[in-house]
């Protein structure tokens, strides 16, 4: 009986360790932040919804790095400063085209405004915080979650990496298309919609991604409820050669982004399991796992 109790003890400890490992840390560092330049940002109007850069405010720790990805069809810059006073010399991407990236590492705390020199209505800000600054108040836009699904024929894997659904916040959705072996699928065409509590928060049609990766941003969410995402695969091929498109055309892939499983909940569960172990040790009753 004693050996069985010890065996059960280690089994339960393994489960506890696993649960704590998968629970997101409330004190996660912000060492890498991705910012996308939105499609259509080269035309004035995105500044009204602060969506030219997504997110328009990036928060990173000292020593952290921000990477800008151009998902637009026009070339842009990410240049520190502002349209009125011009560049301030802190960083400058120079002109980089569609599908290209620019990264900058921030070694000092502070607030760094930036803009696109070609399209001055495009502005954003990077806030660099010291390592000890309030990680227990981590903005939800920095917490990411990932869900995956396959097309009905198993030829296309759809991965969505998104921010956690949070009331009054927009949710960024990065979608990646790969084959069964994990290789990115170029020139994929698709529609994408997102629903929360029966209301549509995202609807974009006729998307074409020549690298197999797309970035989207929802409307501000009304609650913390799960968000249901539907991706309709239209086909694989060049936009002006629809008759030659291949792949699972018209296939609808459904995914759901749910609120995170909190660290506190994991700890409460762990404490409960440890209590069971204590009772088991005293009573020598082996619980069925």
N, C-alpha and C positions, 0 to 999 in steps of 0.2 A: 504493500500500500504506500509505503514511504517513497519508493522509487517512482511509482506512478504519479504521486503528488509533485515530486521534483520535475518529472517530465512535463506535466501539465503547466507547471510554473514557467518553464522555459518557453513552451509553446505560446503562452499568453504574453510573456515579455516580448517575444518576437512580433506578435500582432500589435502590441502597444508601440514598439519602435517603428513599425511600418506606418501606423496611423499618424504618428507625430511627424514622420519623414515626409508624408504627402501633404500635410497641412501647410498652407502658405505662411511664411514667416511674417509677423507683424512688424519686423524690423529690417526688412529687405533693403539693401543698398540700391541707389540709383546710379549705377556706373555706366550704363549704356541706354541711350534713348534714341528711338527712331522717329524722324519727322518726315512726312511725305508732302511733296508739293502737289496739290490737288489738280485733277484734270480740269481744264478750263480756267485755271488761275491766270492765264495770260490775258483774259478778258476781264475788265473791271466788273465788280459785283461781289466777288468772294469776300472782299473786305467788310461788307455789311454784315456777314454772318461769322466773321473771323475764321473762315475756313480755307484761306489761301494756303496756309501751312497747317498741317494736322499732326499733332496738336499745335495751336498757335502759341501756347506757352509750354516749353519743355523744362522739366525740373531734373537736375542732375547733381550728383555730389562732386565736391572738389576732386579732381583727378579723373572724372568721368568723361565720357565721349558722346557727342551728339552726331548722328548720321542723317543727312538729308538725302532723300531719294526723289528724283524727278519723275513723277508718274504722268506729267502733262505731255502734250505733243510739241510744246515750244521749249526753247532753252531758257534757263533762269540763272540767277546768282543767289547766294546766301551771303550777304555782306553786312558785317556789324556796323551799326550806326543808325541813321534814320533818313528818310527822304528829304527832310528840310535842311539838315546840317551836312548830309553826305556821309561817306565812310569814316569810321574812327580808327581804323587800322588794327583792330583786335583780331579779326579773321575775315577772309574773303575767299569764296570758292572759285572766283572767276566764272565765266560762262560755262555751264554744263548742260548737256542735252538730255532728251528723253531717255529714260532707263538708266541714267548715270547717277552716281552718288558722290557726296562730299562729306568728309568727317572732320571734326575738330575736337581736340581734347582741351578741357578747361581746368587750369591749374590754380585758379584763384576764385574765391567766393564773390558773388556780386550778381547784378542784373545786367544782361547784355541784350540790347535791342538790335534787331537786324531787319533787312529789307532786301528786295530784289531790285537791282540797279536798272534792269530793263523794264520792269513793271512796278513802279514805286508804290502802287496801292497795296502791294503784297508786303505785309509786315508781320514780324513775330518777335518773341522774346525768349531768351534762355535764362533761367534762374539757377545759379550755381550755389549750393548750400554746403556748409561745413559738414563733415562726416557725423558730428554729434548732434546735428540739428534735427529735432523732432521726427525721428523715423516712425514713431508710433502714430504719427498723423500723416502717413504716406498717402498722397493723392491717389484716388482710385485709377486715374488714367495710367499710372505706372504699373498696376497689377494686371498681368495678362493671364489668359487661359486659352487652352487649345482643345479643339474637337476635330474629329476626323470622320469621314464617311466615304463610301465607294459608289461608283456608278453601278447600275444594275448588272452590267456585263463584266464588272471587275476590272475594266481597262483604265479607268480614271479615278485616282484618289484625290479627294477634295479635303484640304486642311484649312481650317479657319483658326487664326490666332487673333484674339480680340481682347479689349479691355473688359472689366467686370461690369455687368449691368448696374447702373447707379442712377437713382432719381435725379433729375435736373441736369444730368451730364450726357453729352454725346458719347456714343460708343464707336471706337474705331474697329474696323473689321478688315483684316488682311487675309486674303484667300489665295491659296497656292494649289496648282494643279500638277500632279505628277502621275507617271504610269505606275504599274504595280511594283516595279523595281525601284521606285523613288526618284526617277529622272524627270526633271521638269518638262512639261509639255508646252512647246512654243506655239504661238498663233492659235490660242484657244478663244472661242467666242462664247459668251454666256450672258444670262440675265441674273440679277440678284435682288431678292426682296428680304425684308426683315419685319417681323411682327412682334408686338409686345402687348399683352392684355387685349388682344383683338384689334389693335390699331397698327396701321402700317407706319414704320419709322424709317424705312429705307426702300427705295424702288429705283433701280437703274437697269436700263435695257441696252442691248447691243454692245456690250463691253467686248473689247478685243485686247488681249494681253500677249505681246510677242515673246515675253519671257516666261509666261505661265504664272505670273504673280500680279495680283491686283489689290488696290487699297481703297477702302470705302469708309465713310463716316455717316452714322445715323443722325436723325434729328435728336434733339434733347429728349431723353427718356422720361416717362411720367412716374416710373416706380423702379424698384429693385428686382422686379419679377424677371423670370427667364425670358430670353429673346429667341424666337424661332426664326432660323435663317433658311431660305430656300435658294438653291443655285440651280438654274436650268442650263444644262450644257447644250449649246446651239450647234456645235460642231467645231472641228479643228481645220484651220486653213486661213488663207489671207482674206481680209474683209471684202475685197472686190472679186473674189472667186468662190462665191457661195455654192455654186453648183458642184464644186470639187471638194467641198468639206467632207471630212470623214469623222469617225468616232461615234459615240452614242448620242446621236442628234435628238434633241427634245427630252432627254433624260433629266428628271428632277431629283436632286439630291437634297435631303432635309437634314439639318443639324440644329442643335439647341445649345445656347450659351446660358449657363445658370450661374447664380451668385456663388461666391466662393464658400468652401467649407472652412469655417473660421478656426484659427488657432485655439481660441478659448474652448470651442466645442470639442476639439481633439483632446485637449488637456482634461476636460471634464470626463470624457469617455475613458481616457487612460486611468484617471483616478478611480473611476467606478470599477474598472477591471482589476486594478491593484487591490481594491477592497475585497473583491471576490476571492482573490488569491489568499488574502489574510484569513478570511473566513474558512476557506478550504483547508488551510494549514492547521487551523484549530480543530475543525470538525472531522478532518480526513475524508470529506466527501468530495469526490472528483466530479466537477461539473462537465457536462458534455459540451464540447466546443464545436 
